[in-house]
Amino acid sequence: MLVGMDPHAVRTDIRVDLVAFSEPLASKRFHALDEAADWACGTAGKLRMAFEPDMYRQLDQAMRVSIEMTVVAEGYSHHCKVWSGAPSAAETSAIPAAKKFAETALPGEIAAAKNAGTKAEKSRTRRNIGLALAGAAVCALIYGALRALPPVFDLEVQSARVLSAPPDPLAGGWAGSLESCEQGRVVFARGKVEIVAGALASSFPASYERVEGQAIKVIVSMGGARLVQTVRIDSSGSALQIQRVEVSDGIPRNMAAMAAGTRLVRCR
């Protein structure tokens, strides 16, 4: 290939089309731009050798060869025209044009695709963090905060807590998308918040306070750690957004802060 790239981050789809009288004659796909240019040049040469000069000149006026590339990354796709022209021009111009494109335009296309892929990865990470109590709780799970929890919660401590029920718009299961509800979700229930990941579920004591309008404050106790999140539910009651996150020692603050702005949808 003319330009090396990380196949996991960016993919290129290169195609050469041969058209006559506006009708497609042939199309071939390549992984390398130099191979595509060589094929276009060689095909044009074979056409020239296959016909008498007068016939070839007529065909040359009616036929077009084009080299096109699509640069694809997660959440990104951009179509680029590398070269297009008559078969006679392809023999002399296709390879230089492909090399020029690889040297000048392609690096920028790859950079844009990688940047889009990075943004998509960050967005996916944000959604995944938001899945478990919109981020902070799952971070606590990942970083081992649960290791400090006793095997069984102290019943006297639990009974001393105020077990409040979540307001109607909040009660139930929520996830990053409807499709992901089966794999993982957070469930707001009376006196607790449950984090479900596949067949595993963790439950934490929780209380709820309505702040204003559709805003609700969720207070979760995780051993010696305390998590307070303010969420706002939209007018339809089908989506919520984390507005603010406050944590005590025991939960990574930088990861918890990423939860702010996360959006969840109600599971059916």
PECOR-V243332 format. One record per residue. RES is the residue in one letter. SS is DSSP state (helix for helix, strand for strand, loop for the rest). OMEGA is omega in whole degrees, -180 to 180 (NA if undefined). NEAR is the number of other C-alpha atoms within 8 Angstrom. Layout:
BEGIN
res=RES ss=SS omega=OMEGA near=NEAR
res=RES ss=SS omega=OMEGA near=NEAR
END
This chain:
BEGIN
res=M ss=loop omega=180 near=8
res=L ss=loop omega=-177 near=8
res=V ss=loop omega=178 near=5
res=G ss=loop omega=180 near=5
res=M ss=loop omega=177 near=6
res=D ss=loop omega=-176 near=6
res=P ss=loop omega=180 near=6
res=H ss=loop omega=-177 near=5
res=A ss=loop omega=-174 near=10
res=V ss=loop omega=176 near=14
res=R ss=strand omega=177 near=9
res=T ss=strand omega=176 near=9
res=D ss=strand omega=-175 near=11
res=I ss=strand omega=-177 near=14
res=R ss=strand omega=174 near=12
res=V ss=strand omega=-180 near=13
res=D ss=strand omega=174 near=12
res=L ss=strand omega=-174 near=12
res=V ss=strand omega=176 near=12
res=A ss=strand omega=-179 near=11
res=F ss=loop omega=178 near=6
res=S ss=loop omega=179 near=5
res=E ss=strand omega=-180 near=6
res=P ss=strand omega=177 near=9
res=L ss=strand omega=-177 near=8
res=A ss=strand omega=177 near=7
res=S ss=strand omega=-178 near=9
res=K ss=strand omega=-178 near=7
res=R ss=strand omega=-178 near=9
res=F ss=strand omega=174 near=10
res=H ss=loop omega=-177 near=9
res=A ss=loop omega=-177 near=9
res=L ss=helix omega=-180 near=12
res=D ss=helix omega=177 near=11
res=E ss=helix omega=179 near=10
res=A ss=helix omega=180 near=14
res=A ss=helix omega=178 near=12
res=D ss=helix omega=-180 near=10
res=W ss=helix omega=179 near=8
res=A ss=helix omega=180 near=14
res=C ss=helix omega=-179 near=14
res=G ss=helix omega=179 near=9
res=T ss=helix omega=178 near=8
res=A ss=helix omega=178 near=12
res=G ss=helix omega=178 near=11
res=K ss=helix omega=177 near=8
res=L ss=helix omega=-179 near=10
res=R ss=helix omega=-178 near=11
res=M ss=helix omega=-174 near=7
res=A ss=helix omega=-175 near=6
res=F ss=loop omega=172 near=8
res=E ss=loop omega=-177 near=8
res=P ss=helix omega=-179 near=7
res=D ss=helix omega=179 near=6
res=M ss=helix omega=-179 near=8
res=Y ss=helix omega=179 near=11
res=R ss=helix omega=178 near=8
res=Q ss=helix omega=179 near=8
res=L ss=helix omega=-178 near=9
res=D ss=helix omega=179 near=11
res=Q ss=helix omega=-175 near=7
res=A ss=helix omega=-174 near=8
res=M ss=strand omega=177 near=12
res=R ss=strand omega=175 near=12
res=V ss=strand omega=179 near=14
res=S ss=strand omega=175 near=12
res=I ss=strand omega=-177 near=15
res=E ss=strand omega=-179 near=12
res=M ss=strand omega=172 near=12
res=T ss=strand omega=179 near=11
res=V ss=strand omega=-172 near=16
res=V ss=strand omega=169 near=12
res=A ss=strand omega=-180 near=13
res=E ss=loop omega=-179 near=8
res=G ss=loop omega=-176 near=7
res=Y ss=strand omega=173 near=10
res=S ss=strand omega=-179 near=9
res=H ss=strand omega=-178 near=8
res=H ss=strand omega=-177 near=8
res=C ss=strand omega=173 near=8
res=K ss=strand omega=-178 near=9
res=V ss=strand omega=180 near=11
res=W ss=strand omega=176 near=10
res=S ss=strand omega=179 near=11
res=G ss=strand omega=180 near=9
res=A ss=loop omega=179 near=11
res=P ss=helix omega=-180 near=14
res=S ss=helix omega=179 near=10
res=A ss=helix omega=-179 near=9
res=A ss=helix omega=-178 near=15
res=E ss=helix omega=-177 near=13
res=T ss=helix omega=-171 near=9
res=S ss=helix omega=-172 near=8
res=A ss=helix omega=-177 near=15
res=I ss=helix omega=176 near=13
res=P ss=helix omega=-180 near=8
res=A ss=helix omega=179 near=10
res=A ss=helix omega=179 near=13
res=K ss=helix omega=179 near=10
res=K ss=helix omega=179 near=9
res=F ss=helix omega=-179 near=10
res=A ss=helix omega=-177 near=12
res=E ss=helix omega=-172 near=8
res=T ss=helix omega=-173 near=8
res=A ss=helix omega=-173 near=9
res=L ss=helix omega=178 near=9
res=P ss=helix omega=178 near=9
res=G ss=helix omega=178 near=8
res=E ss=helix omega=180 near=10
res=I ss=helix omega=179 near=10
res=A ss=helix omega=179 near=8
res=A ss=helix omega=179 near=8
res=A ss=helix omega=179 near=14
res=K ss=helix omega=179 near=11
res=N ss=helix omega=178 near=8
res=A ss=helix omega=178 near=12
res=G ss=helix omega=178 near=14
res=T ss=helix omega=178 near=8
res=K ss=helix omega=180 near=8
res=A ss=helix omega=178 near=10
res=E ss=helix omega=178 near=8
res=K ss=helix omega=179 near=8
res=S ss=helix omega=179 near=8
res=R ss=helix omega=177 near=8
res=T ss=helix omega=179 near=8
res=R ss=helix omega=179 near=12
res=R ss=helix omega=-180 near=12
res=N ss=helix omega=177 near=10
res=I ss=helix omega=180 near=15
res=G ss=helix omega=-177 near=16
res=L ss=helix omega=-178 near=16
res=A ss=loop omega=-177 near=15
res=L ss=helix omega=179 near=11
res=A ss=helix omega=168 near=14
res=G ss=helix omega=-168 near=16
res=A ss=helix omega=-177 near=17
res=A ss=helix omega=180 near=10
res=V ss=helix omega=176 near=11
res=C ss=helix omega=178 near=13
res=A ss=helix omega=177 near=13
res=L ss=helix omega=-177 near=9
res=I ss=helix omega=-175 near=7
res=Y ss=loop omega=170 near=6
res=G ss=loop omega=180 near=8
res=A ss=helix omega=-179 near=11
res=L ss=helix omega=179 near=9
res=R ss=helix omega=-179 near=6
res=A ss=helix omega=-178 near=7
res=L ss=loop omega=176 near=8
res=P ss=loop omega=-179 near=7
res=P ss=loop omega=-180 near=4
res=V ss=loop omega=179 near=4
res=F ss=loop omega=178 near=7
res=D ss=loop omega=-176 near=6
res=L ss=helix omega=179 near=6
res=E ss=helix omega=178 near=6
res=V ss=helix omega=180 near=8
res=Q ss=helix omega=-177 near=9
res=S ss=helix omega=180 near=7
res=A ss=helix omega=-180 near=6
res=R ss=loop omega=176 near=6
res=V ss=loop omega=-178 near=7
res=L ss=loop omega=-178 near=10
res=S ss=loop omega=179 near=9
res=A ss=loop omega=177 near=10
res=P ss=loop omega=176 near=12
res=P ss=loop omega=-176 near=9
res=D ss=loop omega=-178 near=5
res=P ss=loop omega=-175 near=6
res=L ss=loop omega=-173 near=9
res=A ss=loop omega=177 near=11
res=G ss=strand omega=-176 near=9
res=G ss=strand omega=179 near=12
res=W ss=strand omega=-180 near=13
res=A ss=strand omega=-179 near=16
res=G ss=loop omega=176 near=14
res=S ss=loop omega=179 near=8
res=L ss=helix omega=-178 near=10
res=E ss=helix omega=-176 near=5
res=S ss=helix omega=-178 near=10
res=C ss=loop omega=-178 near=13
res=E ss=loop omega=-178 near=7
res=Q ss=loop omega=-178 near=8
res=G ss=strand omega=-179 near=13
res=R ss=strand omega=172 near=16
res=V ss=strand omega=-176 near=14
res=V ss=strand omega=176 near=12
res=F ss=strand omega=-177 near=12
res=A ss=strand omega=-178 near=11
res=R ss=loop omega=175 near=10
res=G ss=loop omega=-178 near=12
res=K ss=strand omega=170 near=13
res=V ss=strand omega=179 near=13
res=E ss=strand omega=175 near=12
res=I ss=strand omega=-175 near=13
res=V ss=strand omega=177 near=14
res=A ss=strand omega=-176 near=9
res=G ss=loop omega=-180 near=8
res=A ss=loop omega=-179 near=5
res=L ss=strand omega=179 near=6
res=A ss=strand omega=176 near=9
res=S ss=strand omega=-177 near=7
res=S ss=strand omega=-179 near=8
res=F ss=strand omega=177 near=10
res=P ss=strand omega=-178 near=12
res=A ss=strand omega=172 near=14
res=S ss=strand omega=-172 near=15
res=Y ss=strand omega=176 near=12
res=E ss=strand omega=174 near=7
res=R ss=strand omega=-176 near=10
res=V ss=strand omega=178 near=8
res=E ss=strand omega=179 near=6
res=G ss=loop omega=180 near=5
res=Q ss=loop omega=180 near=10
res=A ss=strand omega=-178 near=11
res=I ss=strand omega=177 near=13
res=K ss=strand omega=180 near=12
res=V ss=strand omega=-180 near=13
res=I ss=strand omega=-176 near=11
res=V ss=strand omega=176 near=13
res=S ss=strand omega=-180 near=11
res=M ss=strand omega=-175 near=11
res=G ss=loop omega=177 near=9
res=G ss=loop omega=-178 near=6
res=A ss=strand omega=-179 near=11
res=R ss=strand omega=-179 near=12
res=L ss=strand omega=179 near=14
res=V ss=strand omega=179 near=11
res=Q ss=strand omega=174 near=12
res=T ss=strand omega=-178 near=12
res=V ss=strand omega=176 near=13
res=R ss=strand omega=-179 near=11
res=I ss=strand omega=-179 near=13
res=D ss=loop omega=-174 near=9
res=S ss=loop omega=-180 near=5
res=S ss=loop omega=-179 near=5
res=G ss=loop omega=-176 near=10
res=S ss=loop omega=-179 near=8
res=A ss=strand omega=175 near=11
res=L ss=strand omega=179 near=12
res=Q ss=strand omega=177 near=12
res=I ss=strand omega=-179 near=15
res=Q ss=strand omega=-175 near=10
res=R ss=strand omega=179 near=9
res=V ss=strand omega=175 near=13
res=E ss=strand omega=-178 near=8
res=V ss=strand omega=173 near=11
res=S ss=loop omega=178 near=8
res=D ss=loop omega=-180 near=7
res=G ss=loop omega=177 near=8
res=I ss=loop omega=-179 near=13
res=P ss=loop omega=-175 near=10
res=R ss=helix omega=-178 near=7
res=N ss=helix omega=179 near=6
res=M ss=helix omega=179 near=10
res=A ss=helix omega=-179 near=15
res=A ss=helix omega=180 near=9
res=M ss=loop omega=-178 near=11
res=A ss=loop omega=-179 near=15
res=A ss=loop omega=-179 near=11
res=G ss=loop omega=-179 near=9
res=T ss=loop omega=-179 near=12
res=R ss=strand omega=176 near=12
res=L ss=strand omega=177 near=14
res=V ss=strand omega=-178 near=12
res=R ss=strand omega=176 near=12
res=C ss=loop omega=-178 near=9
res=R ss=loop omega=NA near=4
END
